[in-house]
Amino acid sequence: MATQAKPGTTKPTGVPESTHPVTDKVQDTLHASVDKFAGSASKAEENFRSTASESAENFATRKRLAEQKWQGSTIRKYAVENPVAAAGIAFAAGMLVTSLLRRK
């Protein structure tokens, strides 16, 4: 709903004066609050994106290093050369861990 001005009353800027000064003041305050919140949200989003990007790069680097270590690992070499024995060892280790955890 548009505010109605009294005929002949205008501000020095040429804009008609409002008949609802309290509402106008609240509206200005709310606009300022929303603008401030938008600025804070924008900064938070930038920080989040920056941190996420850095984390992704860090994770990719760690993954690449882990893959390099795994490719040169003697455990991998043994598992490739003796797959049945490796599966047996993994099964036995799993059973041992399970039995230890069930006793508590």
N, CA, C and O of each residue as an XYZ file, in Angstrom:
416
protein
N       0.848     -1.161      0.000
C       0.000      0.000      0.000
C       0.901      1.233      0.000
O       1.767      1.359      0.865
N       0.715      2.118     -0.930
C       1.539      3.317     -1.054
C       1.121      4.322      0.001
O      -0.048      4.412      0.376
N       2.114      5.081      0.475
C       1.810      6.098      1.476
C       1.278      7.344      0.790
O       1.751      7.744     -0.274
N       0.301      7.933      1.415
C      -0.318      9.140      0.866
C       0.264     10.355      1.576
O       0.347     10.373      2.804
N       0.658     11.343      0.836
C       1.203     12.571      1.403
C       0.130     13.639      1.424
O      -0.785     13.652      0.600
N       0.269     14.535      2.389
C      -0.648     15.667      2.434
C      -0.326     16.565      1.260
O       0.843     16.775      0.935
N      -1.343     17.090      0.630
C      -1.071     17.970     -0.505
C      -0.241     19.176     -0.070
O      -0.551     19.844      0.916
N       0.816     19.434     -0.829
C       1.629     20.620     -0.591
C       2.776     20.416      0.383
O       3.565     21.343      0.566
N       2.918     19.240      1.029
C       4.039     19.019      1.950
C       5.052     18.120      1.272
O       4.734     16.999      0.876
N       6.254     18.609      1.142
C       7.333     17.838      0.529
C       8.599     18.032      1.329
O       8.763     19.026      2.037
N       9.492     17.065      1.205
C      10.809     17.149      1.828
C      11.654     18.082      0.974
O      11.288     18.395     -0.159
N      12.804     18.534      1.526
C      13.688     19.404      0.738
C      14.176     18.753     -0.555
O      14.589     19.449     -1.482
N      14.129     17.407     -0.621
C      14.579     16.718     -1.832
C      13.494     16.673     -2.892
O      13.731     16.210     -4.008
N      12.309     17.151     -2.553
C      11.226     17.156     -3.519
C      10.324     15.939     -3.410
O       9.338     15.826     -4.139
N      10.660     15.014     -2.489
C       9.858     13.813     -2.288
C       8.750     14.138     -1.300
O       9.011     14.775     -0.279
N       7.523     13.718     -1.575
C       6.433     14.003     -0.638
C       6.708     13.373      0.724
O       7.248     12.269      0.798
N       6.337     14.072      1.814
C       6.532     13.545      3.164
C       5.541     12.440      3.421
O       4.407     12.477      2.943
N       5.983     11.442      4.190
C       5.147     10.301      4.503
C       4.206     10.634      5.647
O       4.520     11.453      6.511
N       3.061      9.995      5.641
C       2.126     10.153      6.749
C       2.328      9.052      7.784
O       1.591      8.987      8.769
N       3.340      8.168      7.568
C       3.628      7.049      8.473
C       5.110      7.065      8.847
O       5.863      6.209      8.383
N       5.545      8.017      9.674
C       6.973      8.135      9.973
C       7.528      6.940     10.750
O       8.677      6.559     10.529
N       6.761      6.346     11.637
C       7.270      5.201     12.404
C       7.471      3.998     11.475
O       8.498      3.323     11.533
N       6.492      3.746     10.633
C       6.599      2.642      9.685
C       7.789      2.845      8.757
O       8.518      1.899      8.460
N       7.984      4.072      8.301
C       9.122      4.355      7.424
C      10.441      4.126      8.142
O      11.388      3.612      7.548
N      10.516      4.504      9.419
C      11.749      4.324     10.180
C      12.033      2.828     10.375
O      13.172      2.387     10.225
N      10.992      2.051     10.709
C      11.154      0.606     10.866
C      11.582     -0.016      9.543
O      12.448     -0.891      9.511
N      10.983      0.432      8.468
C      11.320     -0.089      7.143
C      12.786      0.202      6.823
O      13.488     -0.678      6.325
N      13.255      1.407      7.096
C      14.653      1.760      6.836
C      15.590      0.901      7.690
O      16.627      0.437      7.215
N      15.211      0.697      8.956
C      16.037     -0.116      9.845
C      16.103     -1.555      9.346
O      17.172     -2.166      9.335
N      14.969     -2.089      8.938
C      14.948     -3.456      8.423
C      15.763     -3.598      7.143
O      16.468     -4.589      6.954
N      15.663     -2.612      6.274
C      16.459     -2.649      5.042
C      17.950     -2.649      5.374
O      18.726     -3.390      4.771
N      18.342     -1.820      6.328
C      19.750     -1.767      6.722
C      20.186     -3.108      7.323
O      21.290     -3.581      7.052
N      19.321     -3.713      8.135
C      19.658     -5.007      8.745
C      19.803     -6.095      7.688
O      20.731     -6.902      7.744
N      18.895     -6.115      6.739
C      18.968     -7.118      5.670
C      20.225     -6.912      4.831
O      20.891     -7.878      4.460
N      20.551     -5.663      4.535
C      21.771     -5.386      3.766
C      23.012     -5.839      4.531
O      23.934     -6.403      3.941
N      23.039     -5.593      5.847
C      24.179     -6.005      6.660
C      24.276     -7.527      6.703
O      25.363     -8.091      6.583
N      23.127     -8.187      6.875
C      23.105     -9.649      6.890
C      23.569    -10.210      5.558
O      24.313    -11.190      5.526
N      23.143     -9.608      4.464
C      23.550    -10.078      3.135
C      25.064     -9.964      2.968
O      25.696    -10.847      2.388
N      25.640     -8.882      3.474
C      27.092     -8.729      3.405
C      27.807     -9.792      4.214
O      28.808    -10.350      3.765
N      27.296    -10.077      5.414
C      27.904    -11.106      6.257
C      27.758    -12.487      5.613
O      28.693    -13.287      5.628
N      26.595    -12.755      5.058
C      26.377    -14.045      4.399
C      27.295    -14.203      3.192
O      27.799    -15.294      2.926
N      27.507    -13.127      2.478
C      28.390    -13.164      1.310
C      29.823    -13.502      1.727
O      30.486    -14.323      1.092
N      30.294    -12.857      2.805
C      31.650    -13.146      3.295
C      31.749    -14.590      3.774
O      32.748    -15.261      3.515
N      30.713    -15.078      4.477
C      30.719    -16.453      4.965
C      30.752    -17.432      3.799
O      31.460    -18.438      3.855
N      30.000    -17.151      2.754
C      29.989    -18.024      1.576
C      31.359    -18.048      0.909
O      31.833    -19.106      0.496
N      31.989    -16.889      0.803
C      33.329    -16.843      0.196
C      34.312    -17.662      1.019
O      35.109    -18.420      0.465
N      34.258    -17.513      2.355
C      35.154    -18.284      3.227
C      34.883    -19.781      3.098
O      35.816    -20.582      3.041
N      33.611    -20.155      3.052
C      33.247    -21.564      2.925
C      33.757    -22.139      1.613
O      34.328    -23.230      1.585
N      33.551    -21.403      0.527
C      34.010    -21.888     -0.781
C      35.533    -22.014     -0.825
O      36.068    -22.977     -1.375
N      36.222    -21.038     -0.246
C      37.678    -21.066     -0.223
C      38.182    -22.268      0.578
O      39.081    -22.988      0.144
N      37.584    -22.469      1.756
C      37.986    -23.590      2.602
C      37.680    -24.916      1.927
O      38.492    -25.840      1.980
N      36.526    -25.021      1.297
C      36.158    -26.259      0.600
C      37.125    -26.546     -0.543
O      37.523    -27.691     -0.757
N      37.499    -25.503     -1.274
C      38.432    -25.679     -2.385
C      39.794    -26.145     -1.880
O      40.405    -27.048     -2.451
N      40.260    -25.517     -0.799
C      41.554    -25.910     -0.226
C      41.494    -27.344      0.293
O      42.446    -28.105      0.121
N      40.385    -27.716      0.925
C      40.230    -29.070      1.447
C      40.217    -30.084      0.313
O      40.818    -31.152      0.425
N      39.539    -29.756     -0.770
C      39.490    -30.669     -1.914
C      40.878    -30.867     -2.511
O      41.255    -31.984     -2.865
N      41.636    -29.780     -2.621
C      42.997    -29.890     -3.149
C      43.870    -30.722     -2.214
O      44.650    -31.560     -2.666
N      43.734    -30.486     -0.903
C      44.502    -31.225      0.088
C      44.135    -32.710      0.043
O      45.014    -33.571      0.102
N      42.847    -33.005     -0.060
C      42.404    -34.393     -0.133
C      42.937    -35.077     -1.389
O      43.386    -36.221     -1.329
N      42.891    -34.386     -2.514
C      43.392    -34.963     -3.766
C      44.885    -35.265     -3.658
O      45.345    -36.301     -4.138
N      45.631    -34.377     -3.038
C      47.071    -34.594     -2.851
C      47.319    -35.803     -1.966
O      48.164    -36.644     -2.275
N      46.578    -35.892     -0.859
C      46.745    -37.039      0.049
C      46.359    -38.348     -0.636
O      47.018    -39.370     -0.449
N      45.299    -38.311     -1.422
C      44.866    -39.511     -2.139
C      45.942    -39.963     -3.120
O      46.246    -41.152     -3.219
N      46.509    -39.011     -3.837
C      47.554    -39.329     -4.808
C      48.775    -39.941     -4.099
O      49.356    -40.906     -4.595
N      49.161    -39.385     -2.950
C      50.299    -39.926     -2.203
C      49.995    -41.327     -1.673
O      50.860    -42.201     -1.703
N      48.763    -41.546     -1.185
C      48.389    -42.873     -0.685
C      48.411    -43.900     -1.809
O      48.864    -45.027     -1.608
N      47.930    -43.524     -2.986
C      47.951    -44.444     -4.127
C      49.382    -44.784     -4.532
O      49.681    -45.927     -4.877
N      50.266    -43.785     -4.488
C      51.671    -44.046     -4.822
C      52.292    -45.009     -3.813
O      53.024    -45.927     -4.185
N      51.989    -44.788     -2.524
C      52.529    -45.679     -1.494
C      51.969    -47.086     -1.664
O      52.701    -48.063     -1.507
N      50.672    -47.204     -1.983
C      50.052    -48.515     -2.150
C      50.643    -49.250     -3.348
O      50.856    -50.461     -3.289
N      50.908    -48.532     -4.430
C      51.473    -49.170     -5.618
C      52.862    -49.743     -5.322
O      53.237    -50.761     -5.903
N      53.624    -49.117     -4.439
C      54.967    -49.595     -4.105
C      55.006    -50.459     -2.863
O      56.086    -50.852     -2.423
N      53.855    -50.764     -2.288
C      53.769    -51.496     -1.030
C      54.083    -52.980     -1.213
O      53.700    -53.596     -2.208
N      54.790    -53.535     -0.228
C      55.071    -54.971     -0.248
C      53.801    -55.761      0.069
O      53.661    -56.902     -0.371
N      52.876    -55.169      0.827
C      51.606    -55.843      1.126
C      50.808    -56.034     -0.159
O      50.245    -57.104     -0.394
N      50.762    -54.997     -0.989
C      50.051    -55.107     -2.257
C      50.695    -56.179     -3.132
O      50.008    -56.993     -3.749
N      52.014    -56.164     -3.174
C      52.731    -57.147     -3.984
C      52.417    -58.570     -3.515
O      52.193    -59.465     -4.331
N      52.401    -58.772     -2.185
C      52.089    -60.092     -1.641
C      50.653    -60.489     -1.979
O      50.396    -61.633     -2.353
N      49.702    -59.529     -1.845
C      48.294    -59.819     -2.120
C      48.071    -60.163     -3.590
O      47.239    -61.013     -3.907
N      48.798    -59.517     -4.480
C      48.664    -59.804     -5.915
C      49.256    -61.174     -6.237
O      48.693    -61.920     -7.037
N      50.381    -61.505     -5.622
C      51.040    -62.786     -5.885
C      50.328    -63.949     -5.201
O      50.351    -65.066     -5.718
N      49.695    -63.712     -4.045
C      49.054    -64.776     -3.262
C      47.643    -64.345     -2.829
O      47.418    -64.082     -1.647
N      46.705    -64.273     -3.758
C      45.384    -63.747     -3.406
C      44.614    -64.617     -2.407
O      43.894    -64.087     -1.561
N      44.753    -65.940     -2.493
C      44.026    -66.814     -1.573
C      44.582    -66.664     -0.161
O      43.821    -66.577      0.802
N      45.876    -66.633     -0.040
C      46.501    -66.458      1.272
C      46.139    -65.090      1.857
O      45.878    -64.982      3.055
N      46.121    -64.057      1.033
C      45.762    -62.720      1.517
C      44.316    -62.687      1.999
O      44.021    -62.070      3.022
N      43.413    -63.343      1.276
C      42.012    -63.400      1.699
C      41.889    -64.172      3.010
O      41.112    -63.780      3.880
N      42.633    -65.254      3.166
C      42.618    -66.027      4.410
C      43.119    -65.210      5.588
O      42.542    -65.255      6.674
N      44.185    -64.468      5.373
C      44.733    -63.627      6.442
C      43.731    -62.543      6.825
O      43.535    -62.271      8.009
N      43.099    -61.927      5.840
C      42.105    -60.881      6.108
C      40.913    -61.464      6.866
O      40.393    -60.829      7.783
N      40.478    -62.666      6.489
C      39.362    -63.313      7.172
C      39.729    -63.604      8.626
O      38.949    -63.320      9.534
N      40.900    -64.160      8.841
C      41.345    -64.486     10.198
C      41.473    -63.225     11.052
O      41.084    -63.223     12.220
N      42.006    -62.176     10.484
C      42.133    -60.917     11.225
C      40.760    -60.367     11.586
O      40.567    -59.862     12.692
N      39.809    -60.458     10.666
C      38.447    -60.006     10.937
C      37.793    -60.800     12.045
O      37.127    -60.231     12.910
N      37.979    -62.127     12.031
C      37.423    -62.977     13.091
C      38.045    -62.636     14.444
O      37.338    -62.590     15.450
N      39.347    -62.399     14.482
C      40.031    -62.046     15.710
C      39.510    -60.732     16.280
O      39.217    -60.644     17.472
N      39.395    -59.730     15.449
C      38.895    -58.418     15.884
C      37.463    -58.548     16.385
O      37.111    -57.981     17.418
N      36.636    -59.294     15.655
C      35.234    -59.496     16.061
C      35.150    -60.179     17.425
O      34.365    -59.761     18.276
N      35.943    -61.218     17.640
C      35.887    -61.929     18.918
C      36.388    -61.053     20.065
O      35.874    -61.143     21.180
N      37.375    -60.216     19.806
C      37.861    -59.293     20.846
C      36.818    -58.239     21.195
O      36.665    -57.876     22.362
N      36.113    -57.756     20.204
C      35.116    -56.720     20.449
C      33.870    -57.278     21.143
O      33.218    -56.558     21.900
N      33.533    -58.530     20.902
C      32.336    -59.120     21.519
C      32.550    -59.418     23.012
O      31.579    -59.481     23.766
N      33.766    -59.597     23.436
C      34.041    -59.923     24.836
C      33.816    -58.749     25.763
O      33.620    -58.956     26.960
N      33.835    -57.533     25.265
C      33.693    -56.351     26.122
C      32.302    -56.089     26.461
O      32.011    -55.130     27.176
